[in-house]
Amino acid sequence: MFKQEIDFLGKRKLALIFSSLLLVMSIVSLALNGLKLGIDFTGGTLVEVGYDQAADLSALRASLDEAGFADATVQNFGTAKDVLIRIKPDENLSSSELSTQVLEAINKNVADPAELRRVEFVGPQVGDDLAEDGGLALLYSVFGILIYVAWRFEYKFSLGSVAALVHDVIITLGVFSAFAMEFDLTVLAAILAVIGYSLNDTIVVYDRIRENFRKLRKGDSEQIMNASLNQTLNRTLMTSLTTALVLLALAFLGGEIIHNFALALLIGVVIGTYSSIYVASPVVLALGISKDDLMIPEKEGVDIDEMP
């Protein structure tokens, strides 16, 4: 009747151990190392320069280190001839003075001098405001999802979906913290996109669970939920794999500007696919979901109205 190929929920204890380890490592890394915040959040000066030939990023970093800009971030921007340099704020220098010193440092004793393209300055107060707004955006989205899923399904489902979302966000942030990857506005946008992707995947599973609870007359909650997970498995894997292929192409071929954005989405897609099966559904099962919670209530007086 149930045609189960994989006993997903039978392995929920192993999944709980695995998820707990990932969450503990992520939280410890975030507590000890924090996030390597980009200029969007810390403030600073962004200098874009161009070359006639491909730029030697290693030589640029060495020149900046020698000039006292050891914390500068150097990366290609669009092409190998365009370079983006991010400098942390200096209270003693204005953005124009800072950009002048950077240009002098990288053009010192070189045959192919750089051409200044643009200079942008982000104040520390703006960076603090962006960090605060970004955190609030994450918080509001989670509360909105909690309300939406509780209204559409049942409060036990809403708790399961939020548990999966928190799981995905913390682990994604933990990976960025553990590997000291830069966290900027593009990565924050990717985190918000991960929330949407993970929720969509979870809603598809929940829809099938609700449908089977109402349709199937035999089987306990675990059997019905296992059958639902198997029925949606092909759709889940195909969606995740096609999305992952696009993100891999962006991560390795899209350039440095969107590398971390694509990487955050890729991590989120993998973790989100896992959590929709091994976090969202086991939480609902642990909360004691039953057929009575999902049956459509009968309207009073229906039998009387249908009588001839």
N, C-alpha and C positions, 0 to 999 in steps of 0.2 A: 504493500500500500504506500509506504513512505519512500521506497527506492533511494535509500541513503547511500551515497558513495563514500562520504567522509563524515566521521563523527566529530564535528567541530566542538560541540559543547562538552563532549566527553573529555576533551583535552583542555578544558578551561582552567584547570588548576595549574597546568604547565604554563599556559598563556599568562596567568596571573603572576607567576614567579618571574617570567621573562619581562613583562611590562613593569613590574615593581623594580627590577634591577635597572632597567632603562631609565625609569623615573628618578630613582635614587641617584644614579650617576649624573643625570642631567641637572638635578637640583643641587647636588654637591658642586658640580662645575660652575653653575650659575652663581652659587654662594661664594665660592673661592675666587673664581676668575672673572665673573661678570661677563658682559658682552663687550666686544670691541666695537664701540660706537663710531659711526662714520661722522664726517663733518656736518651732516644734516642735523645731528643731535648735539655734538660737542661744540659746534661753531668753528670758524677758521676761514682760511683763504683758499680758494680754488683757482689755480693758474693753468690755462690751456696754452700749449705751445705747439708749433708745427715745424717739421724738418723737410728738407728736399729729398732726403733718403730715409730709409728705415732707422728709427731711433734705437740706440743701445741703452736699454733700461738699466742694466747693471752699472754702466758707466755714469748714468745720470744719478742713480742712488749714491754711488761713491762720491760724486762731486757735491751732492747735497749734504751728505754726512760730514764731509770735510769742512763745509761752510757753516756747520752747526745746526742743520735741519735733519737731525737723526730720525725724527718721528714722521718725516714726510712720506706720503704714499704716492708712488709713481706707477702709472698704468697706461696702456694704450687706449686711445679713444677713437673708435671707429676704424682707423687704419693703423698700420705700423708706423706711419709718418707723423701721426698726431698723438700727443702725450698729454695726460691729465695729471697735474701735481696738486696734492692736497696738503696744506700746511696748517698745523694747529695754531690757534690764536696767540698773538704776542701783545701784551698790554703796552709795551714800549714802542711798537711800530704800527703804523697805519697799513691798510691793505695795499696801497700803492707803493709804499716803501718796502713792504715785504715782497711784493711781486718783483720789484726792481732788483732786490738782493738775490732772489731766486734765479732770475734771468741772468744776472752777472755770474752766479755760481755755476750754472750749467753751460754757459758760453765761454768759460775760462779755459784757454788753451785747447780749443777744438777747431777743427777745420770746417765743420758744417754747423754754424751757429743756429740756434733756435729762434723762431719768429713768434713773438707774443700774439696770441689770438684773442684771449679774453681773460678777465679777472673778476671773480665773484667773491663776495664776503658774506659769511653767515655769522651773525653775532651770537654770543653764548646764550643770551636771553631767548632768542628765536629758537635755538637748539633745545633749550629746556622746555619751551612751549610745545615744540613738535613732539618731544618725548612724552610729555604729559598727555597731549591729544591722542597720540598713538596708543598709549595704554588705555585711555578711556574708550577709544574705538574698539579695542579688543574686548573690554569689559561689557560695553553696551551690546556688542554682537552676541556674546554668550548669553546675556539675559534675554535678549530678543528671541534667540533660538529656544531657550527654556520655555518661554511663554508660547511660542508658535507650536512646538511639538506637543506640549501639554494640551493645547486647544485642539490640535488636529488628531492626536491619538489618545494618550492617557498620560498622567503625570509620571508613571513609572518609565515610560518611553522617553520622556523629556530628560529625566535624570540620567538615563543610559546614554542619550545623545550628547549631553553636556559633559559627562565623564569621558566619552571618547574624544570630544573636541579639546578638553583640557589636556588629556593624555597626548594628543597630537602636537599641540602648541608647545608644551613643556619639552618634549623630546626634540622637536625641531630647533627650539632655542638652545637646548643643551648641546646639540651637535655644533651649532655656531660658536658656542662658548668654548667647548672642548678643543676645537680646532682653530680657535682665535680668528675666525673669519669675520670680515667687516659687516656690521649690522647697520644699514642705512634705511632710508625711506622706501627704496625699492624692495628690500627684504621684508619690511613691515607690510607693504602691499601684498607680498607673496604669502605672508602669514595669514592675512585676512582672506586671501583667495583659497588657502588651504582649508580654512574653516568652512567656506562655502562648498568646496569639493567634498570634504569629509561628510558634511551634513547631507549633501545630495546622495552620496553612497549609502549612508545610514538610513535615510528616508525610504530608499528603494527596498532595502531589506525589511524595514518595519512595515511597509505596505504589504509585502508578501506574507509576513508573519500574521498581520491582522486578517488578511484574506483567508489564510489557512485555518486560523483559530475559528473563524465563522463557518468555514466550509467543511472541515474534517470533523467527523463525529467521534472517531477513535483516536487513541494516543494521548499521552500526557504532554505537558507544556514543552519539555525538553525534546521529545520526538518531533513535535510539530515545528518547533523553531529550527531544529536540525534540518528537517525537510525543506523549510523555507530558505535556509542558507545555501543548501545544495542547489535549489532551483534558481537562485539569483547568482550563483558562482560564475557561470560563463559570462554573464553581462558585466559583473564586477571586474573580472580579470581582463576582458577585452577592452573595457573603458580605461582601466589603469594602464595597460600595456601601450595602447595607442597614445595616451597622454604622456607616458614616460618617454616614448620614442621622440616625441616633439621636444620635450624638455631636455633630453640628452643632446639633441642637435643644437638647441639654444645654448646650453651650458658649455659645449666644446667648440662651437662654431660661431656663436653670437657675439664674441668679444668680451672684454673685461667689464664693460658697463652693465651688462645684464647677466653676467656669470653667476653672481651670488643670488640674484632674483630667481633664475632658472633652477639653481641648486636647492634653494629653499623650497620651491614648489615640488621638485623631484623628491626630496626627503618627505615632504608632507603627503604626497600622493602615495608613496610606499607605506608610510606609517598609517595614513588614513584608510587605506585598503585593509590593512591588518586590523585596525581598531574597529572598523564597522562589523567585522566578524567576531573577533576575540575580546572586544571590550564592550561595545554597545549592547550586543545581544546577551552576553553573560550577566551584565549588570541588571538588565530587565528580568532575566530568569531568577537571579538572586533576590530581587525585590518581590518575588512571588506572583508574577503575572499568571493569569488564568483566563479561561474562556469567558467567564462571567464579566471580566473587566472590559471585554471588547465586543460583546454581543449587543446588537442594536436593540434599545429598549422598546418594548411594545407600547403603542399608544392606547390609552384607556378608551374603552367604548368601541374599539375596532370591530370586535365580534358582533356587537349589537347592530352597528351600522350596516354590516354585511348580511344580516338576516333578512329574508324576504318579507 
